[in-house]
Amino acid sequence: MSREVTNNRAEVDSVVVQSLQANSSRLWHWLEYVYVVTLLGTLTQGPVNKIWEGSSQVDPKAIEITKFATYILVQAPAIFLLVRRGISKNLLKGPIGLLLLFVSWMLLSTIWATSSSNTVFESLTLVLTCSVGLYVARSFSLIEQLSLFGFAMQPGLIFSWFAVRQNWAGSVQPEDGNWIGIYFNRNSLAPPAALGLLAASALLWIVLARRPKRWIAIGLTLIAVTLFDSYLLVRSGSSTSLGAVMVFGLVWLFWSVIRWWQRHKNISPKQILRMVYPSFLLGVIVMTWVGFRFQSVLLNRLGRKIDFNGREVLWRFSWSGFKNRPIIGWGWMSAWRTQEFFKDREFWWALTNNYWSHSAMMDVLLGGGIIGATLLVFAIIWSGARQLGSVCSEISGQWAFAATWFVIAASTQESFIIGNHFMLVLLVSSMIGYQANQNDDSLNKTNSPA
């Protein structure tokens, strides 16, 4: 009798322990969601700059250090979690390995950098934020990533809308009425608005395909978020983000057609890899280059004037600097802080007061030369090849390529491949994929698209 009682107590204790472990696991997941939303929202940089805005007028150098410390502290837990979960050796031999070589090369450029103190600072933050992107890809499924990115953008956007409505100082550009909100300019408000509407749209795509419980209410909420974010994007007046959203839409459409073609024509993964993927790469590269090269013509036809803010002079100046050191570059984010870079054209420094090229493409070429640019390009191409199966099989699998090229298109006009910025997190996480396919070679997947 006593033995039966003992066994029953042991079973009850086991059930209680399992229940506590399950509840603890669920609580941990929700706490991690809250952390990632806070992390991504902080890396939009607007909230951090707004918090320290008043103090920076008293001691700008001290506040820059404070901002740096803020970004380090908010990203540190992600690095701890990434190390704890680890990355498989198989993935380190693939595009992740190339990506790590890219950031390592930029860190190594401190040795020959013309402004080494700045390079070591900027390259360390580049390594840190790329690692955050790996953490997001390693830890969350596609739906989780979409939800986290979309939700994280909303607080800053809501506060920006409120700032404009309340006529906060600096929330609107006085010369043209474009909205800034709590960010530094229209081109800082627009990317969170663009990402918010894109993530909400991708989630809406999933909801309409799966129709879960209360799908109508969820769908209407996502539509409301999409409309709100679209409104802020338009009011920002940012041509850069609008163009990047168009690139996202075209890439999404292309892979939607390929998914339909695969389902009805039963084309093999090898055919997609050998024929479709190279054609896609050629198409987006040409499309991005045309938009970059002929933006002045396109915008002039839309009635928008291109002047120095169009950055064409900065890009020509950057290209001239790249040709001076084409192989290894000037050191990551070092050129624009180097007197030698300006030679006999110092007046451009006084005119622009810039510390970057306003084009991540130019920043990479200037900072790491052909070697650095080649590592990044091959990492992007290889990561796409590894994800072809999931892109063609998973619901909203188009996100991987569409989000990657959204960031690349925007980065032709802005310095988004930089540490402490959410766009770099988005680029890395979309390149690598998501938790569900971390241990698989996606080219081996042959499921039909949903």
Summary of the structure (lengths in Angstrom):
residues: 450
radius of gyration: 23.5
end to end distance: 57.1
largest distance: 97.3
contacts: 1514
relative contact order: 0.13
helix: 76%
strand: 0%
